[in-house]
Amino acid sequence: ELIFTSIETVARIFAKTRMQVLRTIILHKPISIYELAKLVDRDFKNVHSDVRMLSEIGLIDLKETVDARKGLKPIAKFSGIELDWAA
């Protein structure tokens, strides 16, 4: 369970590009952030930044690969997201 204190934070975290990254991780299970960047057709640096944020808030894990040259493998911790708004 994640709790956010403002709608602005939710909007920033769940931006369209980040949700595309998360959806791609869930559906395609890329072996590296580099492969993920290719799958979403975005710059590696920007995808890496999105992956780090998703990891920091607990939506994905980053695992070291057997081949150190491939870097980190993003792994989704959930199969989907459900938002519940409370006033």
SULLINDA-V343435 format. One line per field, one symbol per residue. ss: DSSP state (2 for helix, 1 for strand, 0 for the rest). psi: psi as a letter, one per 20 degrees, with the letter a starting at -180 (. if undefined). burial: + if it has 24 or more other C-alpha atoms within 12 Angstrom, else -. A space follows every 50 residues. Layout:
ss = ???
psi = ???
burial = ???
//
This chain:
ss = 00000022222220022222222222220000222222220002222222 2222220001111100022201111100000000000
psi = pppqiqhggghggkqghhhgggghgghimqirhghghghilrpggggggg ggghghijhrqopprgohhicqppppiqirpppopq.
burial = ------------++--++++++++++--+++++++++-++------++-+ +++++---++++---------+++++-----------
//
